Amino acid sequence: MKRPPETLTSPSNPLIKTLKGLERKKERQATGLFLAEGARLVEQGLANGWQPDTVVVATAVADRPHIAALAERAEAAGARIVLVPDRLMSKVTHKDNAQAVIATFRQRRITLDHIRITDKARKALYIALYEVRDPGNLGTILRTADCAGADGVILVGTCCDPYSFEAVRASMGSVFDIPFAAASYEEFEAWRREAGLTSVAASVNGTARHDLVDLQQDTVILMGNEQAGLPPEVEADCDQLVLIPMRGGADSLNLAQATAIMVYETWRQRDFQ
């Protein structure tokens, strides 16, 4: 790798302080940046055309061919390249075993119209999350949606930040792959009806087993808040409420688990096409 223009060694450097500050939503909103950890995630971001702002590389690995190539690629995309010792990497990520490469990327603000598909030859599949609050759940659901080839994820109402450290980590890079948009419930419901999407919600009030409902039409799977589920007025707007069978002592599934069950049942009914 070409020697970057700077090597940082002090934790009081303004850049290090900015990177550390990205753990707070307020700082992410103010800067429009978020942090991705690990060479693989940084590569995914670049491959999907996300705009890198800064790439920080641990000095000990900077001369490895694949790391040097990654840094040069990021630099060509407009990123600032910086070398730091391992101890500073740990301070930025708040992890003892920090990754050797971390990067900040520019956030994207995507509207519902941007994630609407126009290909009528295939059936649409979206996941809508109503006021999801756990960033680990959100990141895992983005990963599930990506794996199952969903067309997008919609964050309805007041949701946790998809650009938080926890959500990006849990997504394992899918934050760069799967489109997601935020909307109020009223905006989502109007868009859903205009797009002709059937809404199917998993609920304790479900009247049919989840695998006995036709999910082969254009569908949005609506999942509720981790603690409260979906409010009655939202359930009333749904075309179908379904129940995921459970037995034993637990009375509920984790939100990410329940979403995966619904998404993969939908995909199964479409013969995994």
N, C-alpha and C positions, 0 to 999 in steps of 0.2 A: 504494500500500500504506500502511496505517496505520503510523505510526512505531513500530517495535518498542520494547519497554521498555529495550533496551540495545544499545549498540554496543561491540564489543570491538576493541582495538587492540594489546594486548600478547600476545606468544606465551607468556608465563608465566601467563596467565589459566587457572584450573582447568578451565574448559570446553575450551579449546584443548588442554590437556594430556590430557584425557579422550578427545577425538576422535582425537588422534594415537596414543594408546595402543591404539585399536581395531585397529591393524595386528597386534597380538599376540593369539593365541588365548586366552591366559590372561585378558586384559582383556575380551575379548568374552564369555567364560564368566562372569566376575565380574559384569559389568554387564548381561548379557542383551541387549546392543545389537549392531548392526552398521551399517556405513556404506554408503550408496548415493550415487553421484556423478552429477550431471546432472539437469536439470529433468525430462527425459523419464522417467528411472527413478523419481524422486520421485513424479511423477504416477501412474506405474504402481502403485507401492506404495499410494498413497492410494486409487486406483480399486479395488484388490483388497482393501481393508479392513485393510491392515497398520497397526499402531499406530505413528505417528511420535512420536519423543521430542523431537528438536531439529532445526530446519531452519536452516542457516547460508547466508546470501545475501551475495554480493559487493556491497559498497556501490555500485559503479559501475553495477550493473544493477537495483538494487532498485526503481526507479521505472518500469521497463518493465511495461506492462499485464499481460502473461501471467505475469511473475515475481511481480508484486504479487498477482495473483489466486491463484497457487499458494500463496504464503505465507499468504494469508488462509484458504484452504481447509485448509492444514495446521494453522493456529492454531485453527480451528474444531474440528479433530479432536483437539486437546489438545496440540499441539506448542509448544515454546518457539521463538520466532523471534529470530534474532540477525543483526546486520549485522557484517561484518568487511571489512577491506581485502584486495585481491587477494593480497598477500604472505602473509597468514595462511592463505588458502585453499590455497596451494601447500604450506605447511608441514603442513597436516592431511593432504593427499592424497599428499604426496611426489612431486608432479608439477609441472613448470615451467608447463605449460599447464593449470592446474586448472580444473575446471568452475565455473560461476558460482553453482551451487546444490549443496549437499550436505546430506544428512540422515541422522540415525540413526533406525533403526526397531527395535522390539522383535522379538527372535527368536521363532520358533514351534517348538514341539516336537510333531511330528505322529507318531502311531502308525500301525502297519500297518493297523489296523482303520479308521482315518480315510481311508485312500486306497483302500480296497476299494470297487469299484463294485457297485451293486445292480441296475443296469439290465440285465436279461437279454436285451433286444432287440438288443444289440450286443456284439461280441466285445472283450474286454479286452486291453490292451497295456500292459505294464510293462517298465521297464528296471531291472535289478539290477546294481549295480557292486560287485564284490568287492574290497575293500581298495584302492580307487583312491587314489592319493597325490598326483596333480598337480592343484592347484586350477583351473588353466587348462582342463585336460581336463574336470573336473567341471562348470565353468560352461558350457563349450561343449556338453556333453551335455544339461544342463538346457535350453539353448536349442533343441537339436535335438528333444528330447522335446516341448517346447512347440510347435514348428513342425509336428510330425507328429501332434499331438493325442494323445499318450500319456496314460495315466491316472495315471501317477506314476512316480517314480524312487525306488529303494530303495538305501540305502547300507549295504552288508553288511560287518560286521566293523569293523576300524579304518581309517576313511577320513579323507581331508583334510576340512577344515571348509568346508561350503558357504557360510558367512557371511564367509569371508575376503575381503579386498580383491580378490584375483585372481579368485576364483570368481564374485563378484558382478559384477565388470567383464565377465568372459568370458560371463556369462549374458545380458548386454544386457537386463536387466530380467526375464528368464524366472524368476529366483529368486522373483519375486512371483506368477508365473502357474502354474507347474507344482508340484503337491504332491510333497513328498519326505519320506521317513521313514528313520530309522536303526534297524538291528536286528542282532543277532548272526546268524551263519549258521544256527544251530539254530532261532532264532525265525523267520527268513525261510523256511526250508525247511518248517517245520510250517505256517506261514500259507499258503505256496504250495500245498501239497498239500491243505489244507483248503478253499482257494478253488477248487480244480480247475484250476489253471493249468499248462499245458504249459511246461516249462523247456527253452529252446533256447540253447546256448552256442556262441559262436565260439571255435574252438580249433585249434591246430596238429594236434591229434589227431582233427579232424573226419573223419567218414566219408561225408559228403555235401556237395555244393556248396550254398552258402547259399540260392541262388535256386531250388533243386530240392526244397526241403523245404516241406511244408505249414505255413504260418504264419497260417492263417485262423481257427484255434481260439483260445480264451482263452490268451494267451501271455505269458510273462515271458522277456525276452532277458537272459541272464546274461553279463556281460563281466568279464574278469579284471584283475588288477593289471598295471600298465604293464610291469614287469620280469619278474615270475614267472608271469603268467597265472593260471589256476585250478589249485588243488592237485588231485591225483588223486582224493581222496575226494569233492571237490565235483563234479568231472566225472562220477564214477560215479553221482551222484544225478540227473544231468540226463537228460531224456527223449531229447534229440538233441544231438549234437555236430556242428557244421557248419564247413566250411572256406571262407574267402573266397579266391577264386583270386588269385594274384599271379605276376608274372613280372618278370625283371630282377634287378638287384643287391640291392635291398632285400629283407630276409627277413621284414619285419613292417610293419604299418600302425600309425600313431598310434592310441591308444585311442579318441579322439573320432571320428576318421575311420571306424574299423571299426564303432563303435557306430552312426554315421549310416548306413552301408551296410546294416546289419542292420535298423535301424528303418524306413528307407525301402523296403526290400524287403518288409517286413511290410505296410507301408501300401499298397504297389503291389498286393500280392496281394488286398488288400481294396478295390481299385479306388479308392484314395484317398478312401474314405468315412470 
